[in-house]
Amino acid sequence: MLRTEAVIDLSAIRDNVASMAAGTAAEVMAVVKADGYGHGLVPAARAALAGGATWLGTAIVHEALALRAAGITAPLLSWLWTPGEAEMVRRAIAADIDVSVSSQWQLDAVTAGVRESGYTARVHLKIDTGLSRNGCYVDDWPELVAATAKAQAAGEVIVVGVWSHFAYADEPGHPTIGKQIAAFRAALDVAARAGVEPQLRHLANSAATLTRPDAHFDLVRPGIAVYGLAPVAGDFGLTPAMTLRAAAALVKRVRAGEGVSYGHEYTTARDTTLVLVPLGYADGVPRAASNVGPVWVNGSRFTVSGRVCMDQIVVDVGDLSVSAGDEVVLFGPGSRGEPTAQDWADAVGTIHYEIVTRVGPRVQRTYVGGTP
Ligand SMILES: Cc1ncc(COP(=O)(O)O)c(C=O)c1O
């Protein structure tokens, strides 16, 4: 057993994508930002493509360039960039990476790059339909669309996509979902009237991919579901791909009344066995899991005892027989009875996205179920 390990089941990623692809007529863009939600950028991308994704999406341009550097030739979209990254975006365009444009300054940066390099940029225009995050505000949309139409006529850009993102798709039936779909259609009409008719209209994240076929348009953009975690309650036939585990570093018998870990927020109630686990908040174990995070030791479930430290946690396992080197699982698919990322999210008051994405670089990724 390795000291710490995130075991990534690539067949789960492949099958999760295949099942979403089978459930829609739209193309599937697997979102692999944030190091494939902690699962590993390139292996996650390859597994998603094997499952039938025809596109990959990243937040930042560096991630998209890393995919190209790894030899991945599938269409890529990257959507979050700042003025200081105009040069990176230029490189991305030269590497046949599509970039998102949400504002006039971004269009200007793209066209300036195009004039210098001679490449035509493939862009996806982003409309803010109600998330109020990235995307062009509705009042500014006609102007951005008109400027983009001009750049398209000049051969500087090709508008491959028009797209947007949901605020509330993880609450099926929420009234904003229908409103955002209507706002998206209205934005498409404005674009069409200006002569901008993209090949791809896309709006759906995982939740909408799984629950709102009326939002699929030409392409869906699932992220979290690719990794087997459902963003809404229900059985969607997904398999969680990540198991976070460690080898017990030290096991000791202690007396009743011992204070455990910093601040002694846990005290042994009786003579008991403490297991030291070499994972801490530097590895992505939330400090908020102190005294509440679920842990599975040799087939039984316990709770983190005392505070989560930077590199380690302690678990009081009572009279369970444990040896140094034995397997300790923080979360996995749940098929052996171990806690899941959802259990961790519930315990610490967050979402499973944060649990898997924060697993740090010290934790070795081990790939099973396919070639990374
Ligand atoms: C623009 C965009 N599209 C798609 C996704 C995928 O979302 P999810 O992981 O909820 O499927 C994200 C992730 O936050 C995103 O930022």
The ligand as a Gaussian input file, in Angstrom:
#p B3LYP/6-31G(d) Opt

LIG

0 1
 C      -18.888000      26.939000     -17.810000
 C      -19.026000      25.587000     -17.220000
 N      -19.629000      24.607000     -17.918000
 C      -19.792000      23.372000     -17.407000
 C      -19.352000      23.065000     -16.145000
 C      -19.597000      21.696000     -15.590000
 O      -20.430000      21.780000     -14.473000
 P      -20.807000      20.498000     -13.638000
 O      -19.544000      20.010000     -13.017000
 O      -21.791000      20.965000     -12.641000
 O      -21.355000      19.528000     -14.626000
 C      -18.714000      24.049000     -15.395000
 C      -18.255000      23.766000     -14.035000
 O      -18.418000      24.511000     -13.105000
 C      -18.546000      25.343000     -15.943000
 O      -17.935000      26.315000     -15.253000

